[in-house]
Amino acid sequence: MRISSLLTENLVFLDIPAHNKKEAITAVIGKLQEATGEIRNVERFTNQVLDRERLGSTGIGDEVAIPHARTDLVDRILIAFARTKQPVDFESLDGKPVSYLFLMAIPLKELRTYLATLASISRLIKTKSLREAMRRASTPGEFLSALREAEEEIGA
């Protein structure tokens, strides 16, 4: 699964303001909806993502979180990447705050795609060049270019 095939420049949000997990998730969902208009009920979807977070943090380590929900509110998988202005406590597995979010909305029927996408993101963030690009990118295009390079590096 190539994450770069699902992300476009208008779905990469750099330096979003957020002071906590809920603010970060809400801000990214709002921007995702602005960019796509494809979430049928933003409030309900936000609650689904927050409910998923209550089951266990999606902060997977290395300052990365993958907040998500499988939902009947979208017809295709949507992914957004966001970098927060300041690190946010996400109750991550490694105890470190999160600065990078890959937020996903996945149609209920797309279980295989959901699992493959989570696995791809998990592999990609282990790539040093991508972690560096997440930190330093000054434009969405720079981030996407680094993402494509990281995918080539791991053979995605």
SULURCOR-V233540 format. One record per pair of residues at least 6 apart in sequence whose C-alpha atoms are under 7 Angstrom apart, sorted by sequence separation. I is the first residue (numbers start at 0). J is the second residue. If there is no record, write none. Layout:
BEGIN
[[I,J] [I,J]]
END
This chain:
BEGIN
[[17,23] [32,38] [58,64] [124,130] [136,142] [57,64] [58,65] [89,96] [57,65] [88,96] [89,97] [105,113] [57,66] [87,96] [88,97] [133,142] [86,96] [87,97] [132,142] [86,97] [87,98] [86,98] [85,98] [132,145] [83,98] [82,98] [83,99] [129,145] [28,45] [51,68] [82,99] [129,146] [48,66] [81,99] [82,100] [48,67] [81,100] [25,45] [48,68] [80,100] [81,101] [129,149] [10,31] [47,68] [80,101] [128,149] [79,101] [80,102] [78,101] [79,102] [126,149] [10,34] [78,102] [79,103] [9,34] [78,103] [77,103] [78,104] [123,149] [77,104] [123,150] [44,72] [76,104] [77,105] [76,105] [75,105] [76,106] [58,89] [60,91] [73,104] [75,106] [40,72] [58,90] [59,91] [60,92] [73,105] [74,106] [39,72] [56,89] [58,91] [59,92] [60,93] [62,95] [64,97] [73,106] [38,72] [39,73] [56,90] [57,91] [58,92] [62,96] [63,97] [70,104] [38,73] [56,91] [62,97] [63,98] [64,99] [65,100] [66,101] [67,102] [68,103] [69,104] [70,105] [71,106] [37,73] [62,98] [63,99] [64,100] [65,101] [66,102] [67,103] [68,104] [69,105] [70,106] [71,107] [62,99] [63,100] [64,101] [65,102] [66,103] [67,104] [68,105] [69,106] [70,107] [69,107] [58,97] [31,79] [27,81] [17,83] [15,82] [16,83] [20,87] [11,79] [12,80] [13,81] [14,82] [15,83] [16,84] [19,87] [20,88] [10,79] [11,80] [12,81] [13,82] [14,83] [15,84] [18,87] [19,88] [20,89] [10,80] [11,81] [12,82] [13,83] [14,84] [6,78] [5,78] [6,79] [0,115] [0,116] [0,119] [11,139] [8,139] [8,140] [3,143] [3,146] [3,147] [1,150] [1,155] [0,155]]
END
